[in-house]
Amino acid sequence: MSENWWSESLAYSARTDVGMRRSNNQDSYYVLPASSPRLWTSRGHLFIVADGMGAHAAGERASQLATTTVSQSYLKRTDQRPYAALRDSILDAHDTIKRQGRSDEAFHDMGTTCDALILLPQRAYIGHVGDSRVYRLRNHVIEQMTFDHSLVWEVKYGAGSQRTAREPINVPKNIITRSLGPTDNLEVALEGPFETKPGDAFLMCSDGLSGQVDDREIGQILSIFQPEEATESLVNLANLRGGPDNITVVVARVQSNPSVEEAEVEKAEKVYEKRPPLNGLAMTAAVVATVFILAFLGSFFISKPSVSETGAPQEGGIQWGLTLGALALAALSTGAFLFLGRKTLFSKPAEVTPATEALGKGPYTRASAAPSKEFHKKIALVCDELCEVLRKDSVFTPDWQGISKALDQAKKCAEQKNYGAAIRANFSVINYIMRELRNYARQKKSAGAP
């Protein structure tokens, strides 16, 4: 396995944007690729997206606490299977956010969604709370692997729902039913294990993306672009459609599944197959039995007189001394036993659920992600409108020659029904213009212009 094995097997990109209407970004993300084969087989690559909620800086604080706490807690839980460690790490973040919300009035009722993805050799797990989403693209089909914890989805797809696909739903779209912080008795939704194959792409996003770009469009962009271009194109498209919310996108593409030594996999699995540790009842029984035995021995020796009536020492004195020594040694041994075994004695039982057992019911939706004529027309229109605005109110001098060349290429590809190449050419123009506009805005801000 080469030194850069993980970069050869995995391509990823992460991007967050404040959007067009918000003054601050309450989204957060975290990416932690495994740095060794051992960590890959035991912990995997970790990706997290959180969308915060709360007034002022509360939402931003909540999402940052979620990504930081989940990542740190997950890496520490080496005695649990990855999916169990992920669940408990998200619960740790929930408790942390709840405590800080109670202790500081500025963060009262703050909350956040949280999606966490683990990519292990040949399989993936997801931990999910809220309405941020995780998608998987495979063979031009995009699937939503998570269930939105929102009022809309609970009414439309929840247990016992009798609604038809075309029946209108008259409920608010922005109400979520589960989040880190505010929700009491939080239940973390686990999904997986999902088999991973070379070419699979996973996308995680806040609703700032999914609210503006539908599943088919997300899938087509994932099909056409590598992760870096995909995240840029998706953020730009959401912004050009109004960008009413913060936008966060993480894309991870499985390039290959490098071979892992069977011994490494077996070693990782054996960690979770240990017998359950002694619990409190077993510990209590052991201590009571020890005390009983010591009391019995003590009473046996202490009952004998240690000196004669004339003051001469008898055999019992020696026995008394031995008894005290035995009692002291037993006390030290019991204390050492309790101290050294404190983590095991009071810890939770080891996970016994098989690694292959299905968790959750995902995927929940499925759509074609094949590049289409319809999407090409939409992107071509966006591209033309953006160029027209730039011609009327040019804040910088663009490379019009390069733009014209790309637009001509897009038209030619569309005529040949090569819609993927046509969409790619149009996005090259859109992304170029949006980059230049951002550069212009940064330069203007640094110069102190209003």
PABA-552505 format. One record per residue (C-alpha): x, y, z. Coordinates in steps of 0.5 Angstrom, whole numbers, plus 500, padded with zeros to 3 digits. Example, Ala and Ser with C-alpha at 12.3 -4.5 7.8 and 13.67 -1.06 7.14 Angstrom:
// residues 2
    u    v    w
  525  491  516
  527  498  514
// end
This chain:
// residues 450
    u    v    w
  500  500  500
  503  507  498
  505  512  503
  499  517  500
  494  511  500
  488  514  503
  489  520  498
  489  515  492
  483  511  495
  479  518  497
  477  524  493
  473  529  498
  472  537  498
  468  541  503
  465  548  502
  461  553  506
  458  559  504
  454  565  508
  449  565  502
  446  571  500
  441  574  505
  444  572  512
  449  576  516
  453  570  519
  454  563  518
  451  558  523
  453  552  519
  460  548  521
  463  542  518
  469  537  520
  473  533  515
  478  527  518
  481  522  513
  484  516  517
  492  517  517
  494  510  517
  491  503  515
  490  501  522
  485  507  523
  482  506  517
  480  499  519
  478  501  526
  475  508  525
  475  510  518
  474  517  514
  470  522  518
  465  527  515
  461  532  519
  456  537  517
  452  541  522
  447  547  521
  446  551  527
  439  554  530
  439  560  535
  439  568  535
  445  572  535
  451  567  535
  448  561  538
  447  557  532
  454  558  530
  456  556  537
  452  550  537
  454  547  530
  461  548  532
  460  545  539
  457  539  535
  463  538  530
  468  539  535
  465  534  540
  463  529  535
  470  528  532
  473  528  539
  469  523  542
  468  519  536
  476  518  536
  476  516  544
  471  511  543
  476  505  541
  472  500  545
  466  501  541
  464  499  534
  464  505  529
  456  506  529
  456  505  536
  461  510  538
  458  515  533
  451  515  536
  454  516  543
  459  521  540
  453  525  537
  449  524  544
  455  527  548
  455  533  543
  447  534  545
  449  534  552
  454  539  551
  450  544  547
  444  543  552
  449  544  558
  452  550  555
  445  553  553
  442  552  560
  449  556  563
  449  562  559
  443  566  557
  446  568  551
  446  561  548
  439  559  551
  435  554  547
  441  554  541
  441  547  537
  443  544  531
  442  539  526
  448  534  525
  450  529  520
  456  524  521
  459  519  516
  464  514  517
  467  511  511
  470  504  512
  473  499  508
  468  497  503
  462  500  508
  459  506  511
  455  508  517
  451  515  518
  449  518  524
  443  523  523
  439  528  527
  435  534  524
  434  535  516
  441  536  514
  442  530  509
  446  525  506
  446  522  499
  449  517  495
  451  517  488
  452  510  484
  451  509  477
  447  515  475
  442  514  481
  442  519  487
  439  516  493
  437  520  500
  440  516  505
  437  520  511
  430  521  513
  429  528  514
  427  530  522
  422  535  519
  414  536  520
  414  536  513
  417  529  512
  414  526  518
  407  528  515
  409  525  508
  413  519  510
  412  518  517
  410  511  520
  402  511  519
  402  516  513
  397  515  508
  398  521  504
  399  520  496
  405  522  493
  401  528  489
  397  530  495
  399  537  498
  402  538  504
  400  544  508
  405  545  514
  411  549  515
  417  547  511
  422  550  516
  420  546  523
  425  540  525
  422  535  530
  429  533  532
  435  537  534
  442  537  538
  440  541  544
  433  543  545
  430  535  544
  429  531  550
  430  524  550
  434  525  543
  434  519  539
  440  519  534
  438  515  527
  443  510  525
  444  508  518
  448  502  515
  452  499  513
  452  501  506
  457  497  501
  461  502  498
  464  501  491
  469  505  487
  466  511  484
  461  512  489
  460  519  491
  457  521  498
  454  528  499
  452  531  506
  449  538  506
  445  543  510
  438  545  507
  441  551  504
  443  547  499
  437  542  498
  432  547  499
  434  551  493
  437  545  488
  433  538  488
  435  531  488
  436  530  480
  440  537  480
  445  535  485
  446  528  482
  447  530  475
  453  535  478
  456  529  482
  456  525  476
  459  530  472
  464  533  476
  470  531  481
  469  533  488
  472  540  488
  468  542  482
  462  539  485
  462  543  491
  463  550  488
  458  549  482
  453  547  488
  454  553  492
  454  557  486
  447  555  484
  444  555  490
  446  562  491
  444  564  484
  437  562  486
  437  566  492
  441  563  497
  436  565  503
  440  560  508
  447  558  509
  450  553  504
  455  547  506
  457  542  502
  461  536  503
  463  531  498
  467  524  498
  468  520  492
  471  513  493
  476  512  488
  478  505  490
  478  500  495
  485  498  497
  486  492  499
  487  491  507
  491  485  510
  485  480  513
  489  480  519
  488  488  520
  481  487  519
  480  481  524
  484  485  529
  479  491  529
  473  486  530
  476  482  535
  476  489  539
  469  489  539
  468  481  541
  471  482  548
  466  479  554
  462  484  557
  466  487  563
  464  486  570
  458  490  572
  456  493  579
  453  487  581
  459  483  580
  463  488  583
  459  488  590
  458  481  590
  466  480  590
  467  485  595
  462  482  600
  465  475  599
  472  478  601
  469  482  607
  465  476  609
  472  471  609
  476  476  612
  471  477  618
  470  470  619
  478  469  619
  479  475  624
  473  472  629
  477  466  629
  483  469  631
  481  474  635
  477  470  640
  483  467  642
  487  470  648
  493  473  646
  497  473  653
  496  469  660
  494  471  667
  501  472  669
  502  476  663
  506  471  659
  505  471  651
  501  465  648
  500  463  641
  494  467  640
  498  473  640
  502  471  634
  496  469  631
  493  476  632
  499  479  629
  498  475  623
  491  476  623
  492  484  623
  497  483  617
  492  479  613
  487  484  614
  492  489  612
  494  485  606
  487  484  604
  485  491  604
  490  493  600
  489  488  595
  482  490  595
  483  497  594
  488  496  588
  483  491  585
  478  497  585
  483  502  583
  486  498  577
  479  496  575
  475  502  576
  474  503  568
  472  496  567
  468  495  573
  463  501  572
  464  501  564
  458  500  559
  458  492  557
  462  491  550
  458  492  544
  455  485  542
  451  487  535
  454  484  529
  457  489  525
  453  487  519
  446  488  522
  442  493  518
  441  500  522
  435  504  519
  431  504  513
  435  508  508
  435  510  502
  429  513  503
  428  517  496
  431  515  489
  432  519  483
  436  519  476
  442  523  476
  444  522  468
  445  529  465
  439  531  462
  437  536  456
  432  539  461
  438  541  466
  442  543  461
  437  548  459
  436  551  466
  444  552  467
  444  555  460
  439  560  462
  442  562  468
  449  562  465
  446  567  459
  443  571  465
  449  572  469
  453  574  463
  447  579  461
  448  582  468
  455  583  467
  455  586  461
  450  591  463
  454  593  470
  461  590  469
  464  591  476
  470  588  473
  473  586  466
  472  579  464
  475  574  459
  470  575  454
  474  571  449
  474  565  454
  467  566  456
  465  566  448
  469  560  447
  466  556  453
  459  558  451
  460  555  444
  462  549  446
  456  548  451
  452  549  445
  455  544  440
  455  539  446
  448  540  447
  446  539  439
  450  533  439
  446  531  446
  452  530  450
  449  534  456
  454  532  461
  459  536  457
  454  542  455
  453  542  463
  460  542  464
  462  548  459
  456  552  462
  458  551  469
  465  553  467
  463  560  466
  458  561  472
  464  558  476
  469  563  473
  464  569  474
  462  568  481
  470  567  483
  471  574  480
  465  577  483
  468  574  490
  475  577  489
  472  584  487
  468  584  493
  474  582  497
  478  587  494
  473  592  495
  472  591  502
  480  591  504
  480  597  501
  475  600  505
  470  602  500
  462  602  502
// end
